[in-house]
Amino acid sequence: MPQPFNNAVMTNSGANLLTRAQAGEVKIEFTRIATGNGSYTAEEKTLAFLQGVTGLRSIKNSYPLSGIDIFSDYSVKITALITNCDPVTNETLVSQGYYINEMGLFAKPKDGDDSEEVLYSITVITGENGDFMPPYNGYSPAQITQEYFATVNNSADVTINFSGAVVTAEQIQAIQAQMSTMQAAIGIPTEPQTLVAGQSAVTFTLDNLKENSGIRVEVADISTLSHRGIVIEGNKVTVKFEPQEEDVLVRLVISEALISTVN
C-alpha cells in the first residue's frame, strides 16, 4: 500500500523566493519534481531542519510538471508523472530500483536562469522506507500520478515549466478547454508509432481491444494535424492521415470514452 509522507515543508530558499514574489519583484515558476532515496533521522524530519535544506539528500530522478490547478488563494496543486520509463520516448529512467523516501519541488523566478532554481519545498517519508520504484523491465512501466501542494502568495501569478513534460502546454490547454470543469478519464496509452514521412496511415496492434472501447488519437508536436479516419479489423487499428513531410509520432489512448482526437 502507498506509504505516507509528512506534510511538505517550505525551505528557506523557497520562502525567500516567495518573499520576492510578495514584493512584486518576481513571479514564481515551478520547474520540476525530484525523487530520492535519502534517509532521515527523526530529528532531521523536523520543521526546523527541513527548512534549512537546499537539495534532496540522495536524488535519483527529476520529472517535468504536467499540470497546475488553483487550490486556494494561497496554494496550488501541481501534478507530475513519477515513472521508471518515459511514456513518450520509452527511455529507461530507472535501471536500479530504490525506495522513494524524499521528494522535492523546485522553482525559480519566472524567465530566470536555471542557476536561480531552488528547492522550494520538500517532503520526507513518515516511516523508514517509502514506496519502491522498481527498475524498468522493458514491458510494464511503474507509474505514479503525483500531486504536490505548494504555498504561494497569489496563485494567479504562478506558472510551471512544461519543458520535457509528458504532454505539452498546448495539449493541456486544449484538453482543459474541451473538458471545461469536467475531469475525463485518461485511459491507457499505447506505445507511440511513427507515421513515416510520405505515408498516409499507421497501424496499431491492440490485443485487449473490447467492443465498447473508446479510441483517442494523440499526435505529438503538430497542433493542426488531424486524422482522416480509423479502421478497426480484429485487433488491428489503422489511423489514416494526409501524408506528412516529416515523421510524426502517433499514439492511441484506449478508454470507455467516445472516439475523438486530441492534437
matplotlib code that plots the C-alpha trace (Angstrom):
import matplotlib.pyplot as plt

x = [0.0, 1.2, 3.5, 2.6, 4.7, 5.0, 3.5, 5.6, 7.9, 8.8, 12.5, 14.3, 15.2, 11.6, 10.5, 12.9, 11.6, 8.0, 9.0, 10.3, 7.0, 5.0, 7.0, 6.1, 9.8, 9.3, 6.7, 7.3, 7.9, 7.8, 10.2, 10.3, 9.6, 12.5, 12.6, 15.3, 16.1, 17.9, 17.4, 16.5, 16.6, 13.7, 15.5, 16.1, 12.4, 11.6, 10.3, 13.4, 15.8, 14.0, 13.6, 17.3, 18.0, 18.9, 18.5, 17.5, 19.9, 20.2, 18.4, 17.5, 15.2, 13.7, 10.3, 8.8, 5.5, 2.3, -0.4, -1.2, -4.5, -5.5, -6.3, -6.9, -5.9, -2.7, -1.9, -1.7, -1.8, 1.0, 0.9, 3.8, 4.1, 6.6, 7.7, 10.6, 10.1, 9.4, 6.0, 6.8, 10.4, 10.3, 13.7, 14.5, 14.5, 15.2, 17.7, 18.3, 15.3, 15.0, 12.7, 11.1, 12.0, 12.1, 10.5, 11.2, 9.5, 11.9, 11.2, 12.9, 11.9, 9.8, 12.1, 15.1, 18.3, 18.5, 21.2, 18.5, 16.5, 16.0, 14.4, 11.1, 9.6, 10.5, 8.6, 10.0, 8.6, 7.0, 8.4, 11.7, 11.1, 8.7, 7.2, 9.6, 10.3, 11.4, 13.8, 12.1, 11.7, 11.1, 7.4, 5.4, 6.3, 5.6, 3.7, 2.6, 0.5, 1.9, 0.0, 2.0, 0.5, 2.6, 2.0, 2.1, 1.2, -1.2, -1.9, -2.7, 0.9, 2.4, 3.4, 5.0, 7.8, 6.4, 9.8, 10.1, 6.6, 4.6, 2.2, 2.9, 1.4, -0.7, -2.1, -3.0, -4.8, -6.7, -7.8, -8.8, -10.8, -12.6, -13.3, -14.1, -14.6, -15.1, -12.2, -12.2, -10.6, -7.1, -7.4, -4.5, -1.9, -0.3, 3.3, 3.9, 4.1, 5.8, 3.8, 6.7, 7.1, 5.1, 2.9, -0.8, -1.5, -0.1, -1.4, -1.5, -2.0, -4.3, -4.7, -7.0, -9.4, -13.0, -16.2, -17.1, -13.5, -13.1, -10.1, -8.5, -5.7, -2.9, -0.4, 2.8, 4.0, 1.7, -1.4, -3.1, -2.8, -6.0, -6.6, -8.8, -10.4, -10.0, -10.3, -10.7, -10.1, -9.9, -7.1, -5.6, -6.4, -5.3, -5.4, -5.4, -3.7, -2.8, 0.9, 3.3, 6.7, 8.3, 8.0, 5.2, 4.7, 1.2, -0.3, -3.8, -5.4, -7.9, -10.8, -14.5, -14.9, -16.1, -13.7, -12.1, -8.9, -6.5, -3.8]
y = [0.0, 3.6, 4.8, 8.2, 11.3, 14.0, 17.4, 19.3, 22.0, 25.2, 25.7, 28.9, 29.3, 28.8, 31.3, 33.9, 33.4, 33.7, 37.0, 38.4, 37.4, 39.1, 42.2, 42.1, 41.6, 38.3, 35.7, 32.0, 29.4, 25.8, 23.7, 20.0, 17.4, 15.2, 12.0, 10.4, 7.6, 9.6, 8.5, 11.0, 10.6, 11.6, 14.9, 15.5, 15.2, 18.2, 21.5, 23.4, 21.0, 20.7, 24.4, 24.7, 22.1, 23.2, 19.9, 16.3, 14.1, 11.4, 12.5, 9.7, 11.2, 14.5, 14.7, 17.5, 19.0, 18.3, 20.2, 23.0, 23.9, 26.7, 25.0, 28.2, 31.9, 30.9, 27.4, 25.4, 21.7, 20.6, 17.3, 15.2, 11.6, 9.6, 6.6, 4.3, 4.7, 7.8, 7.1, 9.0, 8.1, 4.7, 5.7, 3.8, 6.2, 3.7, 0.9, 0.2, 0.2, 2.4, 3.5, 6.9, 8.4, 12.0, 14.3, 17.9, 20.7, 23.1, 26.6, 29.7, 33.3, 33.3, 33.6, 33.4, 31.4, 27.8, 28.8, 30.6, 27.4, 26.5, 23.7, 25.4, 22.6, 19.2, 16.2, 13.1, 9.7, 9.3, 5.8, 4.2, 3.5, 4.8, 3.1, 1.1, 2.3, -0.8, -0.8, -0.8, -4.4, -3.4, -4.4, -2.8, 0.6, 1.6, 5.0, 7.2, 10.3, 12.6, 15.6, 18.2, 21.1, 24.3, 27.5, 30.7, 34.4, 34.7, 31.5, 33.6, 34.7, 31.2, 29.3, 25.9, 24.8, 22.3, 21.6, 17.8, 17.1, 14.1, 16.3, 19.9, 23.0, 23.5, 20.0, 20.6, 23.8, 22.0, 19.2, 21.7, 23.7, 20.6, 19.2, 22.5, 21.8, 18.0, 15.7, 12.9, 9.5, 9.5, 5.9, 3.6, 4.9, 2.7, 2.8, 5.6, 4.6, 6.6, 7.9, 7.8, 10.9, 10.4, 7.6, 8.1, 5.6, 4.0, 0.7, -0.4, -4.0, -3.9, -7.4, -6.2, -4.1, -4.5, -3.8, -0.9, 0.6, 4.2, 5.2, 8.7, 9.6, 11.8, 13.4, 14.9, 18.4, 19.3, 21.1, 21.3, 17.7, 15.6, 12.0, 11.3, 8.1, 5.0, 1.4, -1.5, -5.0, -7.5, -6.4, -4.1, -0.4, 1.8, 5.6, 7.4, 10.8, 13.1, 12.4, 14.5, 15.9, 14.7, 11.7, 12.2, 10.3, 9.0, 7.1, 5.8, 6.1, 3.4, 4.1, 3.9, 7.3, 8.1, 8.2, 11.6, 13.4, 15.4, 17.2]
z = [0.0, -0.6, 2.2, 3.7, 3.5, 6.2, 5.3, 2.8, 4.3, 2.5, 2.6, 3.5, -0.2, -1.1, 1.5, 0.1, -3.4, -2.1, -0.3, -3.6, -5.2, -2.5, -3.1, -6.7, -7.7, -9.5, -10.3, -9.3, -12.0, -10.7, -12.7, -11.7, -9.0, -7.9, -6.0, -4.0, -1.5, 1.2, 4.8, 7.6, 11.3, 13.5, 14.3, 10.6, 9.8, 11.9, 10.5, 11.7, 10.0, 6.7, 6.3, 6.0, 3.3, -0.2, -2.1, -1.7, 0.2, -2.5, -5.7, -8.1, -10.7, -11.9, -13.6, -15.6, -14.4, -16.4, -14.6, -12.2, -10.6, -8.2, -4.9, -2.9, -2.9, -1.3, -2.7, -5.9, -6.7, -9.1, -10.9, -12.3, -13.6, -11.5, -13.5, -14.4, -18.1, -20.2, -21.8, -24.9, -25.8, -24.0, -22.4, -19.2, -16.3, -13.5, -14.0, -10.3, -8.0, -4.9, -2.2, -2.6, 0.8, -0.2, -2.8, -3.6, -5.6, -7.4, -8.6, -9.9, -10.8, -14.0, -17.1, -14.7, -15.4, -14.4, -12.0, -10.0, -9.4, -5.7, -3.7, -2.9, -0.8, 0.5, 2.0, 3.5, 4.4, 7.8, 8.3, 7.4, 3.7, 1.1, -2.0, -4.0, -7.5, -9.5, -12.4, -15.8, -17.0, -20.7, -20.6, -17.8, -16.6, -13.0, -12.8, -10.0, -10.7, -8.0, -6.7, -4.8, -2.9, -2.6, -0.8, -2.9, -2.5, -5.4, -7.3, -10.4, -10.5, -10.7, -13.8, -14.4, -16.8, -19.2, -20.9, -21.4, -20.0, -21.0, -22.7, -24.0, -22.6, -25.7, -25.4, -21.8, -22.7, -25.5, -23.1, -20.4, -22.9, -24.2, -20.8, -19.1, -15.4, -16.0, -15.4, -18.0, -17.6, -19.1, -20.4, -21.2, -23.7, -26.3, -27.3, -29.9, -33.5, -36.2, -39.1, -41.6, -43.9, -47.1, -45.8, -45.0, -42.3, -39.2, -37.7, -34.1, -32.7, -29.7, -28.2, -25.4, -27.5, -26.5, -28.4, -26.2, -26.0, -27.0, -29.0, -28.8, -31.2, -29.9, -32.3, -31.0, -31.8, -34.7, -33.4, -36.8, -37.8, -37.5, -38.6, -41.6, -40.2, -38.1, -39.5, -37.0, -38.2, -35.4, -33.1, -35.8, -35.6, -38.6, -38.3, -41.6, -42.2, -45.0, -46.0, -44.0, -45.0, -41.7, -39.4, -36.8, -33.5, -33.0, -30.1, -29.1, -25.7, -25.0, -22.7, -22.4, -24.0, -27.5, -30.4, -30.5, -31.5, -29.3, -31.3]

ax = plt.figure().add_subplot(projection="3d")
ax.plot(x, y, z, "-o")
ax.set_aspect("equal")
plt.show()
